[in-house]
Amino acid sequence: MAISQKISGFMEKSSWIRKMFEEGIRLKQEFGADNVFDLSLGNPVVEPPEAL
């Protein structure tokens, strides 16, 4: 039981970055991955404009 309480505490005190990541996953499930932009490190993968 101590382990599950410890994990529960970690989940309640998680960082705002983790919460934003989890919200992104929820939004992708609700609206579809094509309708939610992933702006995390290395994303989005978008072709540069032709001028470049």
CHARMM internal coordinates of N, CA and C (Angstrom, degrees):
IC EDIT
DIST 1 N 1 CA 1.4521
DIST 1 CA 1 C 1.5285
ANGL 1 N 1 CA 1 C 110.53
DIST 1 C 2 N 1.3124
ANGL 1 CA 1 C 2 N 118.22
DIHE 1 N 1 CA 1 C 2 N -32.38
DIST 2 N 2 CA 1.4681
ANGL 1 C 2 N 2 CA 120.78
DIHE 1 CA 1 C 2 N 2 CA -178.18
DIST 2 CA 2 C 1.5231
ANGL 2 N 2 CA 2 C 111.62
DIHE 1 C 2 N 2 CA 2 C -62.50
DIST 2 C 3 N 1.3142
ANGL 2 CA 2 C 3 N 116.85
DIHE 2 N 2 CA 2 C 3 N -37.38
DIST 3 N 3 CA 1.4631
ANGL 2 C 3 N 3 CA 119.55
DIHE 2 CA 2 C 3 N 3 CA -179.86
DIST 3 CA 3 C 1.5184
ANGL 3 N 3 CA 3 C 110.45
DIHE 2 C 3 N 3 CA 3 C -65.44
DIST 3 C 4 N 1.3206
ANGL 3 CA 3 C 4 N 117.97
DIHE 3 N 3 CA 3 C 4 N -45.39
DIST 4 N 4 CA 1.4642
ANGL 3 C 4 N 4 CA 119.41
DIHE 3 CA 3 C 4 N 4 CA -178.76
DIST 4 CA 4 C 1.5246
ANGL 4 N 4 CA 4 C 111.28
DIHE 3 C 4 N 4 CA 4 C -64.98
DIST 4 C 5 N 1.3336
ANGL 4 CA 4 C 5 N 118.62
DIHE 4 N 4 CA 4 C 5 N -35.28
DIST 5 N 5 CA 1.4641
ANGL 4 C 5 N 5 CA 121.04
DIHE 4 CA 4 C 5 N 5 CA 176.23
DIST 5 CA 5 C 1.5241
ANGL 5 N 5 CA 5 C 110.34
DIHE 4 C 5 N 5 CA 5 C -66.67
DIST 5 C 6 N 1.3103
ANGL 5 CA 5 C 6 N 116.75
DIHE 5 N 5 CA 5 C 6 N -38.09
DIST 6 N 6 CA 1.4658
ANGL 5 C 6 N 6 CA 121.40
DIHE 5 CA 5 C 6 N 6 CA 179.09
DIST 6 CA 6 C 1.5276
ANGL 6 N 6 CA 6 C 109.91
DIHE 5 C 6 N 6 CA 6 C -64.58
DIST 6 C 7 N 1.3235
ANGL 6 CA 6 C 7 N 117.42
DIHE 6 N 6 CA 6 C 7 N -46.83
DIST 7 N 7 CA 1.4618
ANGL 6 C 7 N 7 CA 121.97
DIHE 6 CA 6 C 7 N 7 CA 178.80
DIST 7 CA 7 C 1.5246
ANGL 7 N 7 CA 7 C 109.80
DIHE 6 C 7 N 7 CA 7 C -63.00
DIST 7 C 8 N 1.3173
ANGL 7 CA 7 C 8 N 116.72
DIHE 7 N 7 CA 7 C 8 N -42.23
DIST 8 N 8 CA 1.4652
ANGL 7 C 8 N 8 CA 120.87
DIHE 7 CA 7 C 8 N 8 CA 178.22
DIST 8 CA 8 C 1.5271
ANGL 8 N 8 CA 8 C 110.41
DIHE 7 C 8 N 8 CA 8 C -58.40
DIST 8 C 9 N 1.3192
ANGL 8 CA 8 C 9 N 116.83
DIHE 8 N 8 CA 8 C 9 N -42.29
DIST 9 N 9 CA 1.4643
ANGL 8 C 9 N 9 CA 121.16
DIHE 8 CA 8 C 9 N 9 CA 177.35
DIST 9 CA 9 C 1.5138
ANGL 9 N 9 CA 9 C 112.00
DIHE 8 C 9 N 9 CA 9 C -62.10
DIST 9 C 10 N 1.3231
ANGL 9 CA 9 C 10 N 117.27
DIHE 9 N 9 CA 9 C 10 N -41.92
DIST 10 N 10 CA 1.4658
ANGL 9 C 10 N 10 CA 120.95
DIHE 9 CA 9 C 10 N 10 CA 177.93
DIST 10 CA 10 C 1.5232
ANGL 10 N 10 CA 10 C 110.81
DIHE 9 C 10 N 10 CA 10 C -61.95
DIST 10 C 11 N 1.3188
ANGL 10 CA 10 C 11 N 116.55
DIHE 10 N 10 CA 10 C 11 N -41.53
DIST 11 N 11 CA 1.4582
ANGL 10 C 11 N 11 CA 120.26
DIHE 10 CA 10 C 11 N 11 CA -178.48
DIST 11 CA 11 C 1.5290
ANGL 11 N 11 CA 11 C 111.30
DIHE 10 C 11 N 11 CA 11 C -66.81
DIST 11 C 12 N 1.3178
ANGL 11 CA 11 C 12 N 117.46
DIHE 11 N 11 CA 11 C 12 N -38.35
DIST 12 N 12 CA 1.4634
ANGL 11 C 12 N 12 CA 121.20
DIHE 11 CA 11 C 12 N 12 CA 179.62
DIST 12 CA 12 C 1.5226
ANGL 12 N 12 CA 12 C 111.68
DIHE 11 C 12 N 12 CA 12 C -69.74
DIST 12 C 13 N 1.3197
ANGL 12 CA 12 C 13 N 116.86
DIHE 12 N 12 CA 12 C 13 N -30.74
DIST 13 N 13 CA 1.4604
ANGL 12 C 13 N 13 CA 121.20
DIHE 12 CA 12 C 13 N 13 CA -175.94
DIST 13 CA 13 C 1.5278
ANGL 13 N 13 CA 13 C 112.32
DIHE 12 C 13 N 13 CA 13 C -104.04
DIST 13 C 14 N 1.3187
ANGL 13 CA 13 C 14 N 117.12
DIHE 13 N 13 CA 13 C 14 N 21.56
DIST 14 N 14 CA 1.4570
ANGL 13 C 14 N 14 CA 119.80
DIHE 13 CA 13 C 14 N 14 CA -177.67
DIST 14 CA 14 C 1.5244
ANGL 14 N 14 CA 14 C 110.90
DIHE 13 C 14 N 14 CA 14 C -66.44
DIST 14 C 15 N 1.3054
ANGL 14 CA 14 C 15 N 116.36
DIHE 14 N 14 CA 14 C 15 N 158.78
DIST 15 N 15 CA 1.4613
ANGL 14 C 15 N 15 CA 121.63
DIHE 14 CA 14 C 15 N 15 CA -176.56
DIST 15 CA 15 C 1.5276
ANGL 15 N 15 CA 15 C 111.45
DIHE 14 C 15 N 15 CA 15 C -72.76
DIST 15 C 16 N 1.3171
ANGL 15 CA 15 C 16 N 115.93
DIHE 15 N 15 CA 15 C 16 N 161.98
DIST 16 N 16 CA 1.4712
ANGL 15 C 16 N 16 CA 120.18
DIHE 15 CA 15 C 16 N 16 CA 178.43
DIST 16 CA 16 C 1.5196
ANGL 16 N 16 CA 16 C 110.35
DIHE 15 C 16 N 16 CA 16 C -66.83
DIST 16 C 17 N 1.3166
ANGL 16 CA 16 C 17 N 117.66
DIHE 16 N 16 CA 16 C 17 N -27.36
DIST 17 N 17 CA 1.4640
ANGL 16 C 17 N 17 CA 120.34
DIHE 16 CA 16 C 17 N 17 CA 177.80
DIST 17 CA 17 C 1.5329
ANGL 17 N 17 CA 17 C 109.23
DIHE 16 C 17 N 17 CA 17 C -65.01
DIST 17 C 18 N 1.3196
ANGL 17 CA 17 C 18 N 116.59
DIHE 17 N 17 CA 17 C 18 N -44.50
DIST 18 N 18 CA 1.4645
ANGL 17 C 18 N 18 CA 121.22
DIHE 17 CA 17 C 18 N 18 CA 177.95
DIST 18 CA 18 C 1.5285
ANGL 18 N 18 CA 18 C 109.79
DIHE 17 C 18 N 18 CA 18 C -61.79
DIST 18 C 19 N 1.3332
ANGL 18 CA 18 C 19 N 116.98
DIHE 18 N 18 CA 18 C 19 N -42.06
DIST 19 N 19 CA 1.4688
ANGL 18 C 19 N 19 CA 120.40
DIHE 18 CA 18 C 19 N 19 CA -179.42
DIST 19 CA 19 C 1.5313
ANGL 19 N 19 CA 19 C 110.84
DIHE 18 C 19 N 19 CA 19 C -64.31
DIST 19 C 20 N 1.3360
ANGL 19 CA 19 C 20 N 117.63
DIHE 19 N 19 CA 19 C 20 N -38.21
DIST 20 N 20 CA 1.4634
ANGL 19 C 20 N 20 CA 120.81
DIHE 19 CA 19 C 20 N 20 CA 178.05
DIST 20 CA 20 C 1.5313
ANGL 20 N 20 CA 20 C 110.06
DIHE 19 C 20 N 20 CA 20 C -66.35
DIST 20 C 21 N 1.3264
ANGL 20 CA 20 C 21 N 117.27
DIHE 20 N 20 CA 20 C 21 N -40.57
DIST 21 N 21 CA 1.4611
ANGL 20 C 21 N 21 CA 121.77
DIHE 20 CA 20 C 21 N 21 CA 177.48
DIST 21 CA 21 C 1.5328
ANGL 21 N 21 CA 21 C 110.32
DIHE 20 C 21 N 21 CA 21 C -60.07
DIST 21 C 22 N 1.3399
ANGL 21 CA 21 C 22 N 115.79
DIHE 21 N 21 CA 21 C 22 N -46.10
DIST 22 N 22 CA 1.4594
ANGL 21 C 22 N 22 CA 120.52
DIHE 21 CA 21 C 22 N 22 CA -179.98
DIST 22 CA 22 C 1.5295
ANGL 22 N 22 CA 22 C 111.22
DIHE 21 C 22 N 22 CA 22 C -65.89
DIST 22 C 23 N 1.3378
ANGL 22 CA 22 C 23 N 117.17
DIHE 22 N 22 CA 22 C 23 N -36.44
DIST 23 N 23 CA 1.4629
ANGL 22 C 23 N 23 CA 120.65
DIHE 22 CA 22 C 23 N 23 CA 177.30
DIST 23 CA 23 C 1.5277
ANGL 23 N 23 CA 23 C 110.35
DIHE 22 C 23 N 23 CA 23 C -65.33
DIST 23 C 24 N 1.3362
ANGL 23 CA 23 C 24 N 117.51
DIHE 23 N 23 CA 23 C 24 N -38.18
DIST 24 N 24 CA 1.4574
ANGL 23 C 24 N 24 CA 121.27
DIHE 23 CA 23 C 24 N 24 CA 176.31
DIST 24 CA 24 C 1.5221
ANGL 24 N 24 CA 24 C 111.70
DIHE 23 C 24 N 24 CA 24 C -60.29
DIST 24 C 25 N 1.3084
ANGL 24 CA 24 C 25 N 116.86
DIHE 24 N 24 CA 24 C 25 N -42.17
DIST 25 N 25 CA 1.4666
ANGL 24 C 25 N 25 CA 121.24
DIHE 24 CA 24 C 25 N 25 CA 177.69
DIST 25 CA 25 C 1.5224
ANGL 25 N 25 CA 25 C 109.91
DIHE 24 C 25 N 25 CA 25 C -62.64
DIST 25 C 26 N 1.3328
ANGL 25 CA 25 C 26 N 116.38
DIHE 25 N 25 CA 25 C 26 N -43.49
DIST 26 N 26 CA 1.4609
ANGL 25 C 26 N 26 CA 120.24
DIHE 25 CA 25 C 26 N 26 CA -179.92
DIST 26 CA 26 C 1.5244
ANGL 26 N 26 CA 26 C 110.87
DIHE 25 C 26 N 26 CA 26 C -63.26
DIST 26 C 27 N 1.3329
ANGL 26 CA 26 C 27 N 116.83
DIHE 26 N 26 CA 26 C 27 N -43.38
DIST 27 N 27 CA 1.4634
ANGL 26 C 27 N 27 CA 120.62
DIHE 26 CA 26 C 27 N 27 CA 179.77
DIST 27 CA 27 C 1.5251
ANGL 27 N 27 CA 27 C 111.62
DIHE 26 C 27 N 27 CA 27 C -64.64
DIST 27 C 28 N 1.3289
ANGL 27 CA 27 C 28 N 117.47
DIHE 27 N 27 CA 27 C 28 N -38.94
DIST 28 N 28 CA 1.4699
ANGL 27 C 28 N 28 CA 120.41
DIHE 27 CA 27 C 28 N 28 CA 177.32
DIST 28 CA 28 C 1.5171
ANGL 28 N 28 CA 28 C 110.84
DIHE 27 C 28 N 28 CA 28 C -62.37
DIST 28 C 29 N 1.3323
ANGL 28 CA 28 C 29 N 116.86
DIHE 28 N 28 CA 28 C 29 N -38.55
DIST 29 N 29 CA 1.4622
ANGL 28 C 29 N 29 CA 120.32
DIHE 28 CA 28 C 29 N 29 CA 178.25
DIST 29 CA 29 C 1.5211
ANGL 29 N 29 CA 29 C 110.60
DIHE 28 C 29 N 29 CA 29 C -67.68
DIST 29 C 30 N 1.3276
ANGL 29 CA 29 C 30 N 116.80
DIHE 29 N 29 CA 29 C 30 N -37.44
DIST 30 N 30 CA 1.4663
ANGL 29 C 30 N 30 CA 120.84
DIHE 29 CA 29 C 30 N 30 CA -177.23
DIST 30 CA 30 C 1.5253
ANGL 30 N 30 CA 30 C 112.70
DIHE 29 C 30 N 30 CA 30 C -76.38
DIST 30 C 31 N 1.3535
ANGL 30 CA 30 C 31 N 117.02
DIHE 30 N 30 CA 30 C 31 N -44.03
DIST 31 N 31 CA 1.4611
ANGL 30 C 31 N 31 CA 120.93
DIHE 30 CA 30 C 31 N 31 CA -172.37
DIST 31 CA 31 C 1.5291
ANGL 31 N 31 CA 31 C 114.17
DIHE 30 C 31 N 31 CA 31 C -109.75
DIST 31 C 32 N 1.3239
ANGL 31 CA 31 C 32 N 117.98
DIHE 31 N 31 CA 31 C 32 N -8.40
DIST 32 N 32 CA 1.4582
ANGL 31 C 32 N 32 CA 121.75
DIHE 31 CA 31 C 32 N 32 CA -177.84
DIST 32 CA 32 C 1.5182
ANGL 32 N 32 CA 32 C 111.21
DIHE 31 C 32 N 32 CA 32 C 94.88
DIST 32 C 33 N 1.3171
ANGL 32 CA 32 C 33 N 116.47
DIHE 32 N 32 CA 32 C 33 N 142.67
DIST 33 N 33 CA 1.4680
ANGL 32 C 33 N 33 CA 122.12
DIHE 32 CA 32 C 33 N 33 CA -175.98
DIST 33 CA 33 C 1.5229
ANGL 33 N 33 CA 33 C 112.29
DIHE 32 C 33 N 33 CA 33 C -61.56
DIST 33 C 34 N 1.3415
ANGL 33 CA 33 C 34 N 118.10
DIHE 33 N 33 CA 33 C 34 N -30.11
DIST 34 N 34 CA 1.4664
ANGL 33 C 34 N 34 CA 120.52
DIHE 33 CA 33 C 34 N 34 CA -179.72
DIST 34 CA 34 C 1.5229
ANGL 34 N 34 CA 34 C 112.70
DIHE 33 C 34 N 34 CA 34 C -71.11
DIST 34 C 35 N 1.3256
ANGL 34 CA 34 C 35 N 117.39
DIHE 34 N 34 CA 34 C 35 N -16.03
DIST 35 N 35 CA 1.4607
ANGL 34 C 35 N 35 CA 121.64
DIHE 34 CA 34 C 35 N 35 CA -176.30
DIST 35 CA 35 C 1.5249
ANGL 35 N 35 CA 35 C 113.80
DIHE 34 C 35 N 35 CA 35 C -104.65
DIST 35 C 36 N 1.3392
ANGL 35 CA 35 C 36 N 116.96
DIHE 35 N 35 CA 35 C 36 N 2.60
DIST 36 N 36 CA 1.4659
ANGL 35 C 36 N 36 CA 121.56
DIHE 35 CA 35 C 36 N 36 CA 179.83
DIST 36 CA 36 C 1.5221
ANGL 36 N 36 CA 36 C 107.72
DIHE 35 C 36 N 36 CA 36 C -126.32
DIST 36 C 37 N 1.3228
ANGL 36 CA 36 C 37 N 117.25
DIHE 36 N 36 CA 36 C 37 N 123.13
DIST 37 N 37 CA 1.4593
ANGL 36 C 37 N 37 CA 121.50
DIHE 36 CA 36 C 37 N 37 CA 179.90
DIST 37 CA 37 C 1.5191
ANGL 37 N 37 CA 37 C 110.51
DIHE 36 C 37 N 37 CA 37 C -82.68
DIST 37 C 38 N 1.3174
ANGL 37 CA 37 C 38 N 116.13
DIHE 37 N 37 CA 37 C 38 N 132.13
DIST 38 N 38 CA 1.4625
ANGL 37 C 38 N 38 CA 122.74
DIHE 37 CA 37 C 38 N 38 CA 176.47
DIST 38 CA 38 C 1.5203
ANGL 38 N 38 CA 38 C 107.32
DIHE 37 C 38 N 38 CA 38 C -97.33
DIST 38 C 39 N 1.3218
ANGL 38 CA 38 C 39 N 116.30
DIHE 38 N 38 CA 38 C 39 N 106.54
DIST 39 N 39 CA 1.4636
ANGL 38 C 39 N 39 CA 120.82
DIHE 38 CA 38 C 39 N 39 CA -178.07
DIST 39 CA 39 C 1.5239
ANGL 39 N 39 CA 39 C 111.93
DIHE 38 C 39 N 39 CA 39 C -103.51
DIST 39 C 40 N 1.3324
ANGL 39 CA 39 C 40 N 116.72
DIHE 39 N 39 CA 39 C 40 N 20.49
DIST 40 N 40 CA 1.4537
ANGL 39 C 40 N 40 CA 119.96
DIHE 39 CA 39 C 40 N 40 CA 177.78
DIST 40 CA 40 C 1.5275
ANGL 40 N 40 CA 40 C 109.61
DIHE 39 C 40 N 40 CA 40 C -71.44
DIST 40 C 41 N 1.3004
ANGL 40 CA 40 C 41 N 116.16
DIHE 40 N 40 CA 40 C 41 N 172.14
DIST 41 N 41 CA 1.4557
ANGL 40 C 41 N 41 CA 122.22
DIHE 40 CA 40 C 41 N 41 CA -176.33
DIST 41 CA 41 C 1.5246
ANGL 41 N 41 CA 41 C 111.34
DIHE 40 C 41 N 41 CA 41 C -51.10
DIST 41 C 42 N 1.3200
ANGL 41 CA 41 C 42 N 116.29
DIHE 41 N 41 CA 41 C 42 N 124.43
DIST 42 N 42 CA 1.4516
ANGL 41 C 42 N 42 CA 121.57
DIHE 41 CA 41 C 42 N 42 CA 178.95
DIST 42 CA 42 C 1.5153
ANGL 42 N 42 CA 42 C 114.51
DIHE 41 C 42 N 42 CA 42 C 87.58
DIST 42 C 43 N 1.3050
ANGL 42 CA 42 C 43 N 116.95
DIHE 42 N 42 CA 42 C 43 N -0.42
DIST 43 N 43 CA 1.4629
ANGL 42 C 43 N 43 CA 121.37
DIHE 42 CA 42 C 43 N 43 CA -179.41
DIST 43 CA 43 C 1.5228
ANGL 43 N 43 CA 43 C 109.36
DIHE 42 C 43 N 43 CA 43 C -124.36
DIST 43 C 44 N 1.2514
ANGL 43 CA 43 C 44 N 122.77
DIHE 43 N 43 CA 43 C 44 N 161.65
DIST 44 N 44 CA 1.4417
ANGL 43 C 44 N 44 CA 125.66
DIHE 43 CA 43 C 44 N 44 CA -7.26
DIST 44 CA 44 C 1.5229
ANGL 44 N 44 CA 44 C 111.01
DIHE 43 C 44 N 44 CA 44 C -77.31
DIST 44 C 45 N 1.2899
ANGL 44 CA 44 C 45 N 116.52
DIHE 44 N 44 CA 44 C 45 N 159.00
DIST 45 N 45 CA 1.4495
ANGL 44 C 45 N 45 CA 121.55
DIHE 44 CA 44 C 45 N 45 CA 175.32
DIST 45 CA 45 C 1.5319
ANGL 45 N 45 CA 45 C 105.78
DIHE 44 C 45 N 45 CA 45 C -92.54
DIST 45 C 46 N 1.3209
ANGL 45 CA 45 C 46 N 114.78
DIHE 45 N 45 CA 45 C 46 N 101.78
DIST 46 N 46 CA 1.4589
ANGL 45 C 46 N 46 CA 121.08
DIHE 45 CA 45 C 46 N 46 CA -176.66
DIST 46 CA 46 C 1.5224
ANGL 46 N 46 CA 46 C 107.73
DIHE 45 C 46 N 46 CA 46 C -128.14
DIST 46 C 47 N 1.3066
ANGL 46 CA 46 C 47 N 115.44
DIHE 46 N 46 CA 46 C 47 N 136.37
DIST 47 N 47 CA 1.4646
ANGL 46 C 47 N 47 CA 119.48
DIHE 46 CA 46 C 47 N 47 CA 177.43
DIST 47 CA 47 C 1.5335
ANGL 47 N 47 CA 47 C 109.46
DIHE 46 C 47 N 47 CA 47 C -65.58
DIST 47 C 48 N 1.3425
ANGL 47 CA 47 C 48 N 117.64
DIHE 47 N 47 CA 47 C 48 N 141.33
DIST 48 N 48 CA 1.4646
ANGL 47 C 48 N 48 CA 119.63
DIHE 47 CA 47 C 48 N 48 CA 177.85
DIST 48 CA 48 C 1.5307
ANGL 48 N 48 CA 48 C 110.82
DIHE 47 C 48 N 48 CA 48 C -71.36
DIST 48 C 49 N 1.3167
ANGL 48 CA 48 C 49 N 116.85
DIHE 48 N 48 CA 48 C 49 N 158.92
DIST 49 N 49 CA 1.4709
ANGL 48 C 49 N 49 CA 119.32
DIHE 48 CA 48 C 49 N 49 CA 177.45
DIST 49 CA 49 C 1.5355
ANGL 49 N 49 CA 49 C 111.17
DIHE 48 C 49 N 49 CA 49 C -61.04
DIST 49 C 50 N 1.3229
ANGL 49 CA 49 C 50 N 117.00
DIHE 49 N 49 CA 49 C 50 N 154.96
DIST 50 N 50 CA 1.4680
ANGL 49 C 50 N 50 CA 120.92
DIHE 49 CA 49 C 50 N 50 CA -178.86
DIST 50 CA 50 C 1.5189
ANGL 50 N 50 CA 50 C 112.39
DIHE 49 C 50 N 50 CA 50 C -58.27
DIST 50 C 51 N 1.3380
ANGL 50 CA 50 C 51 N 117.43
DIHE 50 N 50 CA 50 C 51 N -31.51
DIST 51 N 51 CA 1.4729
ANGL 50 C 51 N 51 CA 121.12
DIHE 50 CA 50 C 51 N 51 CA -178.06
DIST 51 CA 51 C 1.5291
ANGL 51 N 51 CA 51 C 111.79
DIHE 50 C 51 N 51 CA 51 C -60.01
DIST 51 C 52 N 1.3156
ANGL 51 CA 51 C 52 N 117.76
DIHE 51 N 51 CA 51 C 52 N -24.17
DIST 52 N 52 CA 1.4683
ANGL 51 C 52 N 52 CA 119.57
DIHE 51 CA 51 C 52 N 52 CA 178.92
DIST 52 CA 52 C 1.5026
ANGL 52 N 52 CA 52 C 109.76
DIHE 51 C 52 N 52 CA 52 C -85.60
END
COOR INIT
IC SEED 1 N 1 CA 1 C
IC BUILD
